[in-house]
Every structure is written in C-alpha cells, then in structure tokens.
Amino acid sequence: MLSARQARASAEEQLAGERRLYQVGRSTTFILFQRENQLVNARNQELRAETDYNKALADLQRATSTTLRANNVIVETPVDTPFRD
C-alpha cells in the first residue's frame, strides 16, 4: 500500500512538471495526456491497494474472531428474567 501511495505521489509530481514544460512550450499535449493517464492509473492502483488491504484485514479479523473487538463492539449477556404471560 505504501508503494502505491508513493507511485501516486510521483505521478502527481511528474504531471506538475510536465504542465510547467507545456506552459513554456517545451512539451506536447500528447505527453501531457500521457502523464495525466499515468496519474489516473496510479490513483486507481492506490485505491485498489487500500481496498485489498482492508479486505485482508477483515478476513483476518473474521478468521481470528476479533471483528467485534476491533470495532469496539461490546455484547453483554442479558440478565435472566422470568417470562411474563
């Protein structure tokens, strides 16, 4: 997940640099669009990595029966009360 985050940050920096080059006439729209596509792909990969991590964490909690504790859920045993008619 950290590497996906770093890849996204690098893609943002590359796009910013390419925009500066484009503004002074040292780049083309084609290259600028390539950088924008790379940024979109990097953002998608970062989101996928976060989703995969959260799914794995949920699976681990389910397998170890710690889901309720991890989410601060307390289940109290009800007090025995006689049934009323």
PDB file of N, CA, C and O in Angstrom:
ATOM      1  N   MET A   1       0.820  -1.174   0.000  1.00  0.00           N
ATOM      2  CA  MET A   1       0.000   0.000   0.000  1.00  0.00           C
ATOM      3  C   MET A   1       0.877   1.255   0.000  1.00  0.00           C
ATOM      4  O   MET A   1       0.547   2.249  -0.648  1.00  0.00           O
ATOM      5  N   LEU A   2       1.969   1.206   0.713  1.00  0.00           N
ATOM      6  CA  LEU A   2       2.855   2.371   0.756  1.00  0.00           C
ATOM      7  C   LEU A   2       3.503   2.637  -0.592  1.00  0.00           C
ATOM      8  O   LEU A   2       3.688   3.790  -0.981  1.00  0.00           O
ATOM      9  N   SER A   3       3.848   1.568  -1.307  1.00  0.00           N
ATOM     10  CA  SER A   3       4.470   1.772  -2.614  1.00  0.00           C
ATOM     11  C   SER A   3       3.467   2.360  -3.602  1.00  0.00           C
ATOM     12  O   SER A   3       3.843   3.163  -4.455  1.00  0.00           O
ATOM     13  N   ALA A   4       2.194   1.970  -3.499  1.00  0.00           N
ATOM     14  CA  ALA A   4       1.159   2.539  -4.369  1.00  0.00           C
ATOM     15  C   ALA A   4       0.973   4.022  -4.054  1.00  0.00           C
ATOM     16  O   ALA A   4       0.785   4.835  -4.959  1.00  0.00           O
ATOM     17  N   ARG A   5       1.026   4.366  -2.783  1.00  0.00           N
ATOM     18  CA  ARG A   5       0.899   5.771  -2.386  1.00  0.00           C
ATOM     19  C   ARG A   5       2.072   6.588  -2.936  1.00  0.00           C
ATOM     20  O   ARG A   5       1.892   7.705  -3.420  1.00  0.00           O
ATOM     21  N   GLN A   6       3.265   6.017  -2.853  1.00  0.00           N
ATOM     22  CA  GLN A   6       4.453   6.713  -3.366  1.00  0.00           C
ATOM     23  C   GLN A   6       4.391   6.852  -4.886  1.00  0.00           C
ATOM     24  O   GLN A   6       4.790   7.880  -5.432  1.00  0.00           O
ATOM     25  N   ALA A   7       3.895   5.828  -5.566  1.00  0.00           N
ATOM     26  CA  ALA A   7       3.754   5.884  -7.025  1.00  0.00           C
ATOM     27  C   ALA A   7       2.780   6.977  -7.428  1.00  0.00           C
ATOM     28  O   ALA A   7       3.009   7.687  -8.406  1.00  0.00           O
ATOM     29  N   ARG A   8       1.685   7.115  -6.672  1.00  0.00           N
ATOM     30  CA  ARG A   8       0.721   8.172  -6.958  1.00  0.00           C
ATOM     31  C   ARG A   8       1.331   9.546  -6.746  1.00  0.00           C
ATOM     32  O   ARG A   8       1.120  10.451  -7.553  1.00  0.00           O
ATOM     33  N   ALA A   9       2.083   9.710  -5.672  1.00  0.00           N
ATOM     34  CA  ALA A   9       2.735  10.989  -5.393  1.00  0.00           C
ATOM     35  C   ALA A   9       3.748  11.333  -6.497  1.00  0.00           C
ATOM     36  O   ALA A   9       3.852  12.485  -6.918  1.00  0.00           O
ATOM     37  N   SER A  10       4.480  10.334  -6.950  1.00  0.00           N
ATOM     38  CA  SER A  10       5.444  10.562  -8.036  1.00  0.00           C
ATOM     39  C   SER A  10       4.738  10.950  -9.331  1.00  0.00           C
ATOM     40  O   SER A  10       5.208  11.820 -10.063  1.00  0.00           O
ATOM     41  N   ALA A  11       3.611  10.304  -9.611  1.00  0.00           N
ATOM     42  CA  ALA A  11       2.849  10.632 -10.821  1.00  0.00           C
ATOM     43  C   ALA A  11       2.310  12.056 -10.744  1.00  0.00           C
ATOM     44  O   ALA A  11       2.257  12.752 -11.758  1.00  0.00           O
ATOM     45  N   GLU A  12       1.913  12.497  -9.555  1.00  0.00           N
ATOM     46  CA  GLU A  12       1.451  13.878  -9.393  1.00  0.00           C
ATOM     47  C   GLU A  12       2.582  14.861  -9.666  1.00  0.00           C
ATOM     48  O   GLU A  12       2.379  15.877 -10.331  1.00  0.00           O
ATOM     49  N   GLU A  13       3.770  14.559  -9.154  1.00  0.00           N
ATOM     50  CA  GLU A  13       4.925  15.430  -9.385  1.00  0.00           C
ATOM     51  C   GLU A  13       5.296  15.478 -10.865  1.00  0.00           C
ATOM     52  O   GLU A  13       5.609  16.539 -11.404  1.00  0.00           O
ATOM     53  N   GLN A  14       5.256  14.316 -11.514  1.00  0.00           N
ATOM     54  CA  GLN A  14       5.584  14.271 -12.940  1.00  0.00           C
ATOM     55  C   GLN A  14       4.585  15.078 -13.758  1.00  0.00           C
ATOM     56  O   GLN A  14       4.970  15.788 -14.686  1.00  0.00           O
ATOM     57  N   LEU A  15       3.317  14.973 -13.421  1.00  0.00           N
ATOM     58  CA  LEU A  15       2.298  15.733 -14.135  1.00  0.00           C
ATOM     59  C   LEU A  15       2.494  17.232 -13.915  1.00  0.00           C
ATOM     60  O   LEU A  15       2.381  18.016 -14.857  1.00  0.00           O
ATOM     61  N   ALA A  16       2.784  17.629 -12.693  1.00  0.00           N
ATOM     62  CA  ALA A  16       3.018  19.049 -12.406  1.00  0.00           C
ATOM     63  C   ALA A  16       4.215  19.574 -13.215  1.00  0.00           C
ATOM     64  O   ALA A  16       4.171  20.673 -13.767  1.00  0.00           O
ATOM     65  N   GLY A  17       5.268  18.779 -13.272  1.00  0.00           N
ATOM     66  CA  GLY A  17       6.440  19.181 -14.050  1.00  0.00           C
ATOM     67  C   GLY A  17       6.128  19.255 -15.538  1.00  0.00           C
ATOM     68  O   GLY A  17       6.579  20.169 -16.229  1.00  0.00           O
ATOM     69  N   GLU A  18       5.365  18.300 -16.021  1.00  0.00           N
ATOM     70  CA  GLU A  18       5.004  18.287 -17.448  1.00  0.00           C
ATOM     71  C   GLU A  18       4.117  19.476 -17.792  1.00  0.00           C
ATOM     72  O   GLU A  18       4.230  20.037 -18.883  1.00  0.00           O
ATOM     73  N   ARG A  19       3.237  19.866 -16.878  1.00  0.00           N
ATOM     74  CA  ARG A  19       2.399  21.042 -17.101  1.00  0.00           C
ATOM     75  C   ARG A  19       3.245  22.304 -17.215  1.00  0.00           C
ATOM     76  O   ARG A  19       2.988  23.164 -18.057  1.00  0.00           O
ATOM     77  N   ARG A  20       4.253  22.402 -16.359  1.00  0.00           N
ATOM     78  CA  ARG A  20       5.147  23.575 -16.442  1.00  0.00           C
ATOM     79  C   ARG A  20       5.867  23.597 -17.781  1.00  0.00           C
ATOM     80  O   ARG A  20       5.985  24.644 -18.417  1.00  0.00           O
ATOM     81  N   LEU A  21       6.349  22.429 -18.205  1.00  0.00           N
ATOM     82  CA  LEU A  21       7.017  22.359 -19.514  1.00  0.00           C
ATOM     83  C   LEU A  21       6.062  22.725 -20.648  1.00  0.00           C
ATOM     84  O   LEU A  21       6.444  23.417 -21.592  1.00  0.00           O
ATOM     85  N   TYR A  22       4.832  22.263 -20.549  1.00  0.00           N
ATOM     86  CA  TYR A  22       3.836  22.547 -21.581  1.00  0.00           C
ATOM     87  C   TYR A  22       3.532  24.047 -21.646  1.00  0.00           C
ATOM     88  O   TYR A  22       3.364  24.606 -22.730  1.00  0.00           O
ATOM     89  N   GLN A  23       3.463  24.687 -20.486  1.00  0.00           N
ATOM     90  CA  GLN A  23       3.156  26.117 -20.435  1.00  0.00           C
ATOM     91  C   GLN A  23       4.236  26.969 -21.095  1.00  0.00           C
ATOM     92  O   GLN A  23       3.950  28.045 -21.620  1.00  0.00           O
ATOM     93  N   VAL A  24       5.461  26.491 -21.067  1.00  0.00           N
ATOM     94  CA  VAL A  24       6.547  27.264 -21.696  1.00  0.00           C
ATOM     95  C   VAL A  24       6.874  26.738 -23.090  1.00  0.00           C
ATOM     96  O   VAL A  24       7.846  27.172 -23.710  1.00  0.00           O
ATOM     97  N   GLY A  25       6.066  25.807 -23.579  1.00  0.00           N
ATOM     98  CA  GLY A  25       6.233  25.320 -24.942  1.00  0.00           C
ATOM     99  C   GLY A  25       7.269  24.235 -25.133  1.00  0.00           C
ATOM    100  O   GLY A  25       7.711  24.008 -26.259  1.00  0.00           O
ATOM    101  N   ARG A  26       7.668  23.563 -24.078  1.00  0.00           N
ATOM    102  CA  ARG A  26       8.698  22.528 -24.186  1.00  0.00           C
ATOM    103  C   ARG A  26       8.136  21.116 -24.106  1.00  0.00           C
ATOM    104  O   ARG A  26       8.886  20.150 -23.972  1.00  0.00           O
ATOM    105  N   SER A  27       6.804  20.998 -24.190  1.00  0.00           N
ATOM    106  CA  SER A  27       6.167  19.692 -24.165  1.00  0.00           C
ATOM    107  C   SER A  27       4.974  19.718 -25.115  1.00  0.00           C
ATOM    108  O   SER A  27       4.601  20.767 -25.641  1.00  0.00           O
ATOM    109  N   THR A  28       4.384  18.544 -25.321  1.00  0.00           N
ATOM    110  CA  THR A  28       3.248  18.448 -26.233  1.00  0.00           C
ATOM    111  C   THR A  28       2.009  18.002 -25.461  1.00  0.00           C
ATOM    112  O   THR A  28       2.104  17.505 -24.339  1.00  0.00           O
ATOM    113  N   THR A  29       0.849  18.189 -26.081  1.00  0.00           N
ATOM    114  CA  THR A  29      -0.388  17.736 -25.432  1.00  0.00           C
ATOM    115  C   THR A  29      -0.389  16.220 -25.297  1.00  0.00           C
ATOM    116  O   THR A  29      -0.934  15.685 -24.332  1.00  0.00           O
ATOM    117  N   PHE A  30       0.210  15.530 -26.244  1.00  0.00           N
ATOM    118  CA  PHE A  30       0.264  14.072 -26.177  1.00  0.00           C
ATOM    119  C   PHE A  30       0.986  13.614 -24.912  1.00  0.00           C
ATOM    120  O   PHE A  30       0.494  12.740 -24.198  1.00  0.00           O
ATOM    121  N   ILE A  31       2.137  14.193 -24.635  1.00  0.00           N
ATOM    122  CA  ILE A  31       2.903  13.812 -23.444  1.00  0.00           C
ATOM    123  C   ILE A  31       2.157  14.232 -22.181  1.00  0.00           C
ATOM    124  O   ILE A  31       2.155  13.512 -21.183  1.00  0.00           O
ATOM    125  N   LEU A  32       1.525  15.400 -22.234  1.00  0.00           N
ATOM    126  CA  LEU A  32       0.749  15.861 -21.090  1.00  0.00           C
ATOM    127  C   LEU A  32      -0.389  14.883 -20.790  1.00  0.00           C
ATOM    128  O   LEU A  32      -0.626  14.546 -19.630  1.00  0.00           O
ATOM    129  N   PHE A  33      -1.093  14.428 -21.830  1.00  0.00           N
ATOM    130  CA  PHE A  33      -2.164  13.456 -21.644  1.00  0.00           C
ATOM    131  C   PHE A  33      -1.624  12.123 -21.125  1.00  0.00           C
ATOM    132  O   PHE A  33      -2.286  11.456 -20.330  1.00  0.00           O
ATOM    133  N   GLN A  34      -0.443  11.736 -21.561  1.00  0.00           N
ATOM    134  CA  GLN A  34       0.177  10.509 -21.049  1.00  0.00           C
ATOM    135  C   GLN A  34       0.412  10.615 -19.542  1.00  0.00           C
ATOM    136  O   GLN A  34       0.128   9.681 -18.793  1.00  0.00           O
ATOM    137  N   ARG A  35       0.930  11.753 -19.111  1.00  0.00           N
ATOM    138  CA  ARG A  35       1.176  11.961 -17.677  1.00  0.00           C
ATOM    139  C   ARG A  35      -0.136  11.951 -16.892  1.00  0.00           C
ATOM    140  O   ARG A  35      -0.199  11.415 -15.785  1.00  0.00           O
ATOM    141  N   GLU A  36      -1.185  12.550 -17.473  1.00  0.00           N
ATOM    142  CA  GLU A  36      -2.486  12.543 -16.802  1.00  0.00           C
ATOM    143  C   GLU A  36      -3.020  11.116 -16.683  1.00  0.00           C
ATOM    144  O   GLU A  36      -3.568  10.743 -15.645  1.00  0.00           O
ATOM    145  N   ASN A  37      -2.865  10.330 -17.727  1.00  0.00           N
ATOM    146  CA  ASN A  37      -3.295   8.930 -17.678  1.00  0.00           C
ATOM    147  C   ASN A  37      -2.498   8.141 -16.652  1.00  0.00           C
ATOM    148  O   ASN A  37      -3.049   7.298 -15.944  1.00  0.00           O
ATOM    149  N   GLN A  38      -1.204   8.414 -16.572  1.00  0.00           N
ATOM    150  CA  GLN A  38      -0.377   7.733 -15.576  1.00  0.00           C
ATOM    151  C   GLN A  38      -0.838   8.067 -14.164  1.00  0.00           C
ATOM    152  O   GLN A  38      -0.837   7.206 -13.284  1.00  0.00           O
ATOM    153  N   LEU A  39      -1.232   9.320 -13.950  1.00  0.00           N
ATOM    154  CA  LEU A  39      -1.713   9.716 -12.634  1.00  0.00           C
ATOM    155  C   LEU A  39      -3.029   9.012 -12.313  1.00  0.00           C
ATOM    156  O   LEU A  39      -3.212   8.521 -11.199  1.00  0.00           O
ATOM    157  N   VAL A  40      -3.937   8.959 -13.267  1.00  0.00           N
ATOM    158  CA  VAL A  40      -5.214   8.267 -13.040  1.00  0.00           C
ATOM    159  C   VAL A  40      -4.963   6.799 -12.722  1.00  0.00           C
ATOM    160  O   VAL A  40      -5.581   6.246 -11.811  1.00  0.00           O
ATOM    161  N   ASN A  41      -4.069   6.169 -13.460  1.00  0.00           N
ATOM    162  CA  ASN A  41      -3.743   4.760 -13.205  1.00  0.00           C
ATOM    163  C   ASN A  41      -3.123   4.571 -11.821  1.00  0.00           C
ATOM    164  O   ASN A  41      -3.438   3.609 -11.120  1.00  0.00           O
ATOM    165  N   ALA A  42      -2.246   5.488 -11.434  1.00  0.00           N
ATOM    166  CA  ALA A  42      -1.610   5.400 -10.121  1.00  0.00           C
ATOM    167  C   ALA A  42      -2.641   5.573  -9.006  1.00  0.00           C
ATOM    168  O   ALA A  42      -2.572   4.893  -7.983  1.00  0.00           O
ATOM    169  N   ARG A  43      -3.589   6.479  -9.204  1.00  0.00           N
ATOM    170  CA  ARG A  43      -4.652   6.660  -8.207  1.00  0.00           C
ATOM    171  C   ARG A  43      -5.510   5.407  -8.097  1.00  0.00           C
ATOM    172  O   ARG A  43      -5.882   4.993  -6.999  1.00  0.00           O
ATOM    173  N   ASN A  44      -5.822   4.810  -9.238  1.00  0.00           N
ATOM    174  CA  ASN A  44      -6.606   3.566  -9.226  1.00  0.00           C
ATOM    175  C   ASN A  44      -5.859   2.447  -8.522  1.00  0.00           C
ATOM    176  O   ASN A  44      -6.457   1.686  -7.762  1.00  0.00           O
ATOM    177  N   GLN A  45      -4.560   2.338  -8.767  1.00  0.00           N
ATOM    178  CA  GLN A  45      -3.759   1.302  -8.111  1.00  0.00           C
ATOM    179  C   GLN A  45      -3.686   1.539  -6.605  1.00  0.00           C
ATOM    180  O   GLN A  45      -3.709   0.589  -5.823  1.00  0.00           O
ATOM    181  N   GLU A  46      -3.598   2.790  -6.205  1.00  0.00           N
ATOM    182  CA  GLU A  46      -3.568   3.105  -4.779  1.00  0.00           C
ATOM    183  C   GLU A  46      -4.894   2.720  -4.127  1.00  0.00           C
ATOM    184  O   GLU A  46      -4.913   2.128  -3.048  1.00  0.00           O
ATOM    185  N   LEU A  47      -5.981   3.053  -4.774  1.00  0.00           N
ATOM    186  CA  LEU A  47      -7.296   2.696  -4.246  1.00  0.00           C
ATOM    187  C   LEU A  47      -7.458   1.181  -4.164  1.00  0.00           C
ATOM    188  O   LEU A  47      -8.001   0.665  -3.187  1.00  0.00           O
ATOM    189  N   ARG A  48      -6.991   0.468  -5.187  1.00  0.00           N
ATOM    190  CA  ARG A  48      -7.057  -0.991  -5.187  1.00  0.00           C
ATOM    191  C   ARG A  48      -6.231  -1.565  -4.043  1.00  0.00           C
ATOM    192  O   ARG A  48      -6.657  -2.511  -3.380  1.00  0.00           O
ATOM    193  N   ALA A  49      -5.051  -0.997  -3.808  1.00  0.00           N
ATOM    194  CA  ALA A  49      -4.191  -1.482  -2.721  1.00  0.00           C
ATOM    195  C   ALA A  49      -4.859  -1.267  -1.366  1.00  0.00           C
ATOM    196  O   ALA A  49      -4.806  -2.147  -0.506  1.00  0.00           O
ATOM    197  N   GLU A  50      -5.488  -0.107  -1.165  1.00  0.00           N
ATOM    198  CA  GLU A  50      -6.183   0.157   0.090  1.00  0.00           C
ATOM    199  C   GLU A  50      -7.369  -0.798   0.265  1.00  0.00           C
ATOM    200  O   GLU A  50      -7.609  -1.308   1.359  1.00  0.00           O
ATOM    201  N   THR A  51      -8.102  -1.030  -0.817  1.00  0.00           N
ATOM    202  CA  THR A  51      -9.240  -1.939  -0.760  1.00  0.00           C
ATOM    203  C   THR A  51      -8.782  -3.356  -0.440  1.00  0.00           C
ATOM    204  O   THR A  51      -9.371  -4.024   0.410  1.00  0.00           O
ATOM    205  N   ASP A  52      -7.738  -3.815  -1.117  1.00  0.00           N
ATOM    206  CA  ASP A  52      -7.204  -5.157  -0.863  1.00  0.00           C
ATOM    207  C   ASP A  52      -6.733  -5.298   0.584  1.00  0.00           C
ATOM    208  O   ASP A  52      -6.953  -6.330   1.219  1.00  0.00           O
ATOM    209  N   TYR A  53      -6.087  -4.260   1.095  1.00  0.00           N
ATOM    210  CA  TYR A  53      -5.613  -4.284   2.486  1.00  0.00           C
ATOM    211  C   TYR A  53      -6.791  -4.403   3.445  1.00  0.00           C
ATOM    212  O   TYR A  53      -6.769  -5.225   4.362  1.00  0.00           O
ATOM    213  N   ASN A  54      -7.818  -3.585   3.236  1.00  0.00           N
ATOM    214  CA  ASN A  54      -8.979  -3.621   4.124  1.00  0.00           C
ATOM    215  C   ASN A  54      -9.713  -4.954   4.053  1.00  0.00           C
ATOM    216  O   ASN A  54     -10.199  -5.447   5.070  1.00  0.00           O
ATOM    217  N   LYS A  55      -9.797  -5.542   2.862  1.00  0.00           N
ATOM    218  CA  LYS A  55     -10.424  -6.855   2.736  1.00  0.00           C
ATOM    219  C   LYS A  55      -9.608  -7.919   3.466  1.00  0.00           C
ATOM    220  O   LYS A  55     -10.171  -8.783   4.138  1.00  0.00           O
ATOM    221  N   ALA A  56      -8.301  -7.857   3.336  1.00  0.00           N
ATOM    222  CA  ALA A  56      -7.434  -8.826   4.020  1.00  0.00           C
ATOM    223  C   ALA A  56      -7.544  -8.668   5.531  1.00  0.00           C
ATOM    224  O   ALA A  56      -7.564  -9.657   6.263  1.00  0.00           O
ATOM    225  N   LEU A  57      -7.616  -7.431   5.995  1.00  0.00           N
ATOM    226  CA  LEU A  57      -7.752  -7.182   7.426  1.00  0.00           C
ATOM    227  C   LEU A  57      -9.084  -7.726   7.946  1.00  0.00           C
ATOM    228  O   LEU A  57      -9.137  -8.330   9.018  1.00  0.00           O
ATOM    229  N   ALA A  58     -10.152  -7.510   7.187  1.00  0.00           N
ATOM    230  CA  ALA A  58     -11.461  -8.041   7.584  1.00  0.00           C
ATOM    231  C   ALA A  58     -11.448  -9.564   7.597  1.00  0.00           C
ATOM    232  O   ALA A  58     -12.019 -10.180   8.497  1.00  0.00           O
ATOM    233  N   ASP A  59     -10.804 -10.174   6.612  1.00  0.00           N
ATOM    234  CA  ASP A  59     -10.697 -11.635   6.584  1.00  0.00           C
ATOM    235  C   ASP A  59      -9.916 -12.159   7.787  1.00  0.00           C
ATOM    236  O   ASP A  59     -10.280 -13.175   8.379  1.00  0.00           O
ATOM    237  N   LEU A  60      -8.846 -11.461   8.139  1.00  0.00           N
ATOM    238  CA  LEU A  60      -8.055 -11.857   9.305  1.00  0.00           C
ATOM    239  C   LEU A  60      -8.883 -11.751  10.583  1.00  0.00           C
ATOM    240  O   LEU A  60      -8.865 -12.652  11.421  1.00  0.00           O
ATOM    241  N   GLN A  61      -9.609 -10.642  10.724  1.00  0.00           N
ATOM    242  CA  GLN A  61     -10.441 -10.470  11.914  1.00  0.00           C
ATOM    243  C   GLN A  61     -11.528 -11.539  11.977  1.00  0.00           C
ATOM    244  O   GLN A  61     -11.840 -12.048  13.054  1.00  0.00           O
ATOM    245  N   ARG A  62     -12.097 -11.875  10.842  1.00  0.00           N
ATOM    246  CA  ARG A  62     -13.125 -12.915  10.819  1.00  0.00           C
ATOM    247  C   ARG A  62     -12.523 -14.264  11.208  1.00  0.00           C
ATOM    248  O   ARG A  62     -13.124 -15.016  11.975  1.00  0.00           O
ATOM    249  N   ALA A  63     -11.340 -14.569  10.682  1.00  0.00           N
ATOM    250  CA  ALA A  63     -10.705 -15.854  10.955  1.00  0.00           C
ATOM    251  C   ALA A  63     -10.265 -15.981  12.413  1.00  0.00           C
ATOM    252  O   ALA A  63     -10.261 -17.078  12.972  1.00  0.00           O
ATOM    253  N   THR A  64      -9.899 -14.863  13.020  1.00  0.00           N
ATOM    254  CA  THR A  64      -9.430 -14.904  14.408  1.00  0.00           C
ATOM    255  C   THR A  64     -10.511 -14.484  15.395  1.00  0.00           C
ATOM    256  O   THR A  64     -10.241 -14.342  16.587  1.00  0.00           O
ATOM    257  N   SER A  65     -11.724 -14.288  14.910  1.00  0.00           N
ATOM    258  CA  SER A  65     -12.871 -13.902  15.744  1.00  0.00           C
ATOM    259  C   SER A  65     -12.611 -12.636  16.543  1.00  0.00           C
ATOM    260  O   SER A  65     -12.964 -12.558  17.720  1.00  0.00           O
ATOM    261  N   THR A  66     -12.001 -11.653  15.917  1.00  0.00           N
ATOM    262  CA  THR A  66     -11.706 -10.384  16.604  1.00  0.00           C
ATOM    263  C   THR A  66     -12.427  -9.201  15.972  1.00  0.00           C
ATOM    264  O   THR A  66     -12.111  -8.051  16.277  1.00  0.00           O
ATOM    265  N   THR A  67     -13.393  -9.469  15.096  1.00  0.00           N
ATOM    266  CA  THR A  67     -14.072  -8.380  14.395  1.00  0.00           C
ATOM    267  C   THR A  67     -14.780  -7.433  15.350  1.00  0.00           C
ATOM    268  O   THR A  67     -14.644  -6.215  15.234  1.00  0.00           O
ATOM    269  N   LEU A  68     -15.537  -7.988  16.297  1.00  0.00           N
ATOM    270  CA  LEU A  68     -16.270  -7.135  17.229  1.00  0.00           C
ATOM    271  C   LEU A  68     -15.320  -6.326  18.106  1.00  0.00           C
ATOM    272  O   LEU A  68     -15.523  -5.129  18.305  1.00  0.00           O
ATOM    273  N   ARG A  69     -14.293  -6.972  18.625  1.00  0.00           N
ATOM    274  CA  ARG A  69     -13.336  -6.274  19.477  1.00  0.00           C
ATOM    275  C   ARG A  69     -12.599  -5.185  18.704  1.00  0.00           C
ATOM    276  O   ARG A  69     -12.365  -4.099  19.236  1.00  0.00           O
ATOM    277  N   ALA A  70     -12.233  -5.462  17.461  1.00  0.00           N
ATOM    278  CA  ALA A  70     -11.507  -4.478  16.651  1.00  0.00           C
ATOM    279  C   ALA A  70     -12.355  -3.251  16.351  1.00  0.00           C
ATOM    280  O   ALA A  70     -11.825  -2.168  16.107  1.00  0.00           O
ATOM    281  N   ASN A  71     -13.676  -3.424  16.370  1.00  0.00           N
ATOM    282  CA  ASN A  71     -14.585  -2.310  16.087  1.00  0.00           C
ATOM    283  C   ASN A  71     -15.256  -1.776  17.348  1.00  0.00           C
ATOM    284  O   ASN A  71     -16.257  -1.062  17.285  1.00  0.00           O
ATOM    285  N   ASN A  72     -14.678  -2.142  18.503  1.00  0.00           N
ATOM    286  CA  ASN A  72     -15.155  -1.664  19.806  1.00  0.00           C
ATOM    287  C   ASN A  72     -16.631  -1.963  20.044  1.00  0.00           C
ATOM    288  O   ASN A  72     -17.370  -1.113  20.540  1.00  0.00           O
ATOM    289  N   VAL A  73     -17.056  -3.169  19.691  1.00  0.00           N
ATOM    290  CA  VAL A  73     -18.427  -3.599  19.926  1.00  0.00           C
ATOM    291  C   VAL A  73     -18.433  -4.489  21.157  1.00  0.00           C
ATOM    292  O   VAL A  73     -17.676  -5.455  21.245  1.00  0.00           O
ATOM    293  N   ILE A  74     -19.296  -4.151  22.106  1.00  0.00           N
ATOM    294  CA  ILE A  74     -19.407  -4.924  23.337  1.00  0.00           C
ATOM    295  C   ILE A  74     -20.779  -5.586  23.347  1.00  0.00           C
ATOM    296  O   ILE A  74     -21.807  -4.922  23.216  1.00  0.00           O
ATOM    297  N   VAL A  75     -20.776  -6.880  23.501  1.00  0.00           N
ATOM    298  CA  VAL A  75     -22.022  -7.636  23.580  1.00  0.00           C
ATOM    299  C   VAL A  75     -22.166  -8.114  25.009  1.00  0.00           C
ATOM    300  O   VAL A  75     -21.349  -8.884  25.514  1.00  0.00           O
ATOM    301  N   GLU A  76     -23.215  -7.644  25.644  1.00  0.00           N
ATOM    302  CA  GLU A  76     -23.441  -8.023  27.032  1.00  0.00           C
ATOM    303  C   GLU A  76     -24.421  -9.181  27.090  1.00  0.00           C
ATOM    304  O   GLU A  76     -25.341  -9.279  26.279  1.00  0.00           O
ATOM    305  N   THR A  77     -24.210 -10.043  28.049  1.00  0.00           N
ATOM    306  CA  THR A  77     -25.119 -11.155  28.264  1.00  0.00           C
ATOM    307  C   THR A  77     -26.370 -10.631  28.940  1.00  0.00           C
ATOM    308  O   THR A  77     -26.277  -9.928  29.946  1.00  0.00           O
ATOM    309  N   PRO A  78     -27.533 -10.955  28.411  1.00  0.00           N
ATOM    310  CA  PRO A  78     -28.759 -10.437  29.034  1.00  0.00           C
ATOM    311  C   PRO A  78     -28.982 -11.071  30.412  1.00  0.00           C
ATOM    312  O   PRO A  78     -28.599 -12.213  30.665  1.00  0.00           O
ATOM    313  N   VAL A  79     -29.595 -10.315  31.262  1.00  0.00           N
ATOM    314  CA  VAL A  79     -29.919 -10.787  32.604  1.00  0.00           C
ATOM    315  C   VAL A  79     -31.116 -11.708  32.475  1.00  0.00           C
ATOM    316  O   VAL A  79     -32.088 -11.396  31.787  1.00  0.00           O
ATOM    317  N   ASP A  80     -31.032 -12.844  33.145  1.00  0.00           N
ATOM    318  CA  ASP A  80     -32.174 -13.777  33.097  1.00  0.00           C
ATOM    319  C   ASP A  80     -33.376 -13.154  33.784  1.00  0.00           C
ATOM    320  O   ASP A  80     -33.306 -12.757  34.947  1.00  0.00           O
ATOM    321  N   THR A  81     -34.458 -13.075  33.067  1.00  0.00           N
ATOM    322  CA  THR A  81     -35.701 -12.575  33.642  1.00  0.00           C
ATOM    323  C   THR A  81     -36.790 -13.611  33.394  1.00  0.00           C
ATOM    324  O   THR A  81     -36.795 -14.279  32.360  1.00  0.00           O
ATOM    325  N   PRO A  82     -37.692 -13.742  34.323  1.00  0.00           N
ATOM    326  CA  PRO A  82     -38.774 -14.725  34.116  1.00  0.00           C
ATOM    327  C   PRO A  82     -39.701 -14.240  33.001  1.00  0.00           C
ATOM    328  O   PRO A  82     -39.899 -13.041  32.804  1.00  0.00           O
ATOM    329  N   PHE A  83     -40.250 -15.192  32.297  1.00  0.00           N
ATOM    330  CA  PHE A  83     -41.183 -14.853  31.225  1.00  0.00           C
ATOM    331  C   PHE A  83     -42.500 -14.408  31.842  1.00  0.00           C
ATOM    332  O   PHE A  83     -42.951 -14.926  32.864  1.00  0.00           O
ATOM    333  N   ARG A  84     -43.087 -13.439  31.185  1.00  0.00           N
ATOM    334  CA  ARG A  84     -44.394 -12.959  31.659  1.00  0.00           C
ATOM    335  C   ARG A  84     -45.442 -13.374  30.650  1.00  0.00           C
ATOM    336  O   ARG A  84     -45.205 -13.368  29.443  1.00  0.00           O
ATOM    337  N   ASP A  85     -46.584 -13.729  31.155  1.00  0.00           N
ATOM    338  CA  ASP A  85     -47.704 -14.097  30.276  1.00  0.00           C
ATOM    339  C   ASP A  85     -48.647 -12.955  30.082  1.00  0.00           C
ATOM    340  O   ASP A  85     -49.644 -13.090  29.373  1.00  0.00           O
TER     341      ASP A  85
END
